[in-house]
Each structure stands twice: as C-alpha cells, then as structure tokens.
Amino acid sequence: MTERGWRLVSIFFSALIIFSTIAYLWITPRPREQFFQFYVLGERRMISDYYPEGKGDIPPNTQVRWYLGVTNFMGSVQYVLIRVKLGNALTNPPNETTFAPADAPVVCEFRRVLLNNETWEFPFFWEISDRMEEGGVVYIALNVNNESLGFQELGAKGGRNFRFIFELWTYSREEGDFIFGWYSGEERKISWLQIWFNSTIPG
C-alpha cells in the first residue's frame, strides 16, 4: 500500500474513533443527581410571612402557621423523617463536614414514604402555650398542630434567640435505621433549615 493509502486508512480510523466516541456519549444517558428539595414556607405558602405582624417576637397563645415540604428526586422510593429541634443562640447547628446533626433536643418528628418525584407538604402550626423564667432563662411550652408538647428542656436567655431547626433524615437499608441526610452514589449529603424567634410578653 502506498504512503497515500496508509494516510487515508489512518484518517479513516481516527474519524471512526471520534465518531464512535460522540455516538457513545450521545446515546449513553448522563447520571442524574440524586437529591431532595426541602423547604419551609410561611403562612401564605410562600417564602415570606413567617411571623405574625412581620416580627419574630412571638407572644404566648399566638399561632404561627408554617408549611414544611420535601420533594424526592432520588430516582427511587424513599422513607423520610423530618426531625424538628428547639435550639437557642448556643446550639451547635448541623455540621456539613462531619454530618453531625444539631445538638438540640427533639420537639417532634414527621415520617412518610415518598415516591420518586413526589412532594410532601404539610402544616406546621405552632404556638407558645406557656412560658416560665428561671434565673433570667425563659423556658417555653409548645403546642404543635394542636398537640400539647409541654415545657421544653432547653431555654433561652431573656426568651431571645430561640430557633427551630428542621433536619431531613432518610432510612438507610444498609444501616437498618434513619441517618441524617442521604447518599447520592458514594457522596453523603445533608439538608437542614432553621428559623429564629423570640418569646415575648405583650407590652
């Protein structure tokens, strides 16, 4: 075969390799990211109106209306748990590096099995039903969705800088229990939210 012939064969095989690679990338589906969408909405189911009268000062027996929501984009059925905690200014929030949850007491939990692409949105209506003060630290009793939860073990100095921490947990078949966050392939991810408020007495 002449030199020109070898050159044509070489060009042909190079083009074949390039076109085969392009065809493979075109036909092969890209791996989809596995994740959850987790949110808290205000009274009108929007990202606003979180507090009565627009202030984070919550008097006793004043109902606050929020909506919690989770959408499953994991590509499979998932068993999820939303853990609600009561924190204060000194509470360590969840750690994005170690995946440790917040070091705050659990107020309540909500669980549900979610189909792929399913959204679960439900009311989180709460109020401070009572408050007491010891040594300058205010402790509050809570009512959530018309269920009395009594006085909480954690207080806040002067009743200021309480916060609800919402954590998304998922059931792991490998561990046989719920874990904070989820695995997307080999990567661990977490999702959490917080909203601050003060316990006040009307002036």
Secondary structure, DSSP 8 states (H G I E B T S, - for coil): --HHHHHHHHHHHHHHHHHHHHHHHHHS------EEEEEEE-TTSSSS--SGGG-SEE-TT--EEEEEEEEEESSS-EEEEEEEEEE-TT-----TTT----SS-EEEEEEEEE-TT-EEEEEEEEEEEEEEEETTEEEEEEEETTEEEEE-S--EETT--EEEEEEEEEEETTTTEEEEBEEETTEEE--EEEEEEEE----
